């Protein structure tokens, strides 16, 4: 649980996170061997990193394209201020193809990353999104190719400096 504080990381934290990123199936005991520290130290560090929200999860990262969702798009939504963000967010959360949604500044209110099986399927997903009366307008951009995948590991070393 992140308490809102910025986590202070040291070199051991960085090395532990990098090891887990390289080999996500590695156990605590093997981490301790490779890092040359006690097993209890590794476990305590992991608990601290998870508790502070630095490590957000240990689950597998899924590739939507490998699951058949080969079209990625970004949809900017304008919402009725009368309805607010919460009901719209609940509506979006019920649509499996909506991978994430962020409140934004600018001409729109929400930016969503969505996936679909094809362009035709994308139309179905967009129709499902805009069916909610609290959404007044949608603007869609289809991603042609991923140039830089989602990543946070490069931030790790800069967070320590």
N, C-alpha and C positions, 0 to 999 in steps of 0.2 A: 504494500500500500504506500503510495507516494504521499508524503506529508506536505508537499509543496516546496520543500527545501531542495537546493541544488546539491546533488551528491558529490562529495569529495572523493576522488579516486586516486589511488596510488599505483605504482608500477605493478604490484602483485595483482591488483584488481584488473588492470589492463591485460596482463598476461593470461589470467584466468579466463577472461571474456574472450580473448582471441583464440585460446585453446578450445573453448566450447563452441565458438563459431566455426572453427576448422573441423572439429570432430564432435558434432552434437550428441553422438551416442556414447561418448566417453563417460565413465563413472567417476565418482568423487575420489575413490582410492587411486585410480590411474592418474587423475589430475594432480593429486598430491605427489605422486611419484615423479611426474614430469616437471612439476614446478619446484620440487625439492623442499616441500613444506609438509607439515603434519596434516593428516586427513581432517582433523578437527578444525584446523585453520581454513582449509578449503570450504568445509561445510559452513563455518561461521561467515566467511566472506560471501558465499552464495546466498545465505539467508539475509545478510545485510543488503546485498545488491538487489535481491528480489523485493525485500521490504521497502527499499527506497525507490523502487520502480525503474532502476537502471536495467535490470533484466526483466522483461515483460512477459516472458513465457519460454517454455521448453518444448512446445509442440512442433510438429512438422510444418514446414512452410510448403503450402500447396501451390502448384502451378495451374492456374485456371485453363490455360491452353491444353495441357495434358489431360484435363478433364472434359475437353470438348468445347470450352468457351474461348474461342480463338479471336473474337472481336473485343477489343477494349475501347471504351470511349469515356469521355469526360462530359458531364452534363451540368450546366449552370442553371439553377432553378431560381425563379423569382416567386416569392410566396406572398399570400395575402397577410398583411400585418395584423388583420383582425383575428386570424387563426393562430399566429405565432409559430415558432420553430418546433415546439415539442410534439404537437399532433402530426406535423409533416414528417418529423424524424421517426415517429412510431410507424407511420405508413411506409416510409422507405426501408426501415429495419425489417419489415415483413416481406420484402422482395429479395430473394436470395442473390440475385444478380447485382444488387447494390453492394459493392465491396466496402465502400467508405463514403462518408459525407462530412463536409466541413462547413461551418459558418464562415462566410467570407465578407470582405469589404468590396466596394465597387458596384457595378451595375446589377449584380445578382446577389442572392441571399445565401444560397447553398451551392457548394461544388461537390459533385458526386463522381466517383469512379465506378463505372459499371462494366459488366462483361456480358457477352451474348454468344450464342453458337454460330450465328451468321448475321449478315446485315438485315435479313428479314426478321430474324429473332430479335435483333436490336430494336426494330420497330415495335415489336410486341412488348419488350421491356419498357421502352419509352412511353408507350400507350398506358401501360400499367402504372408507371410513375405519375404521369400527368392526369390520371383518372381522379386523383384526389382533388377535391374542390379548393383546398387551401393552396394549391400550386397554380399560379396564374400564367407562367410562361416557362418554357424550357429551351435551352440552346445547347446543341450537341456537337461535339468534336470527336471524330473517330481517330484513334491513334493508329498510325501506319506501322510503326516499328518502335520497339523499346530500345532506346539508346543507352540509358543508364538505369538499371533496375533499382528498385527501392533498396536503400542501403543506409545504415547508420554507423557501421563499423569505422569508417574514416573519421567520424566525430570523436571516437574514443580517445585517440592520442591527443587531439587538440583540447579535449576536456581536462586532461591531466596537466597540460602546460599552462 
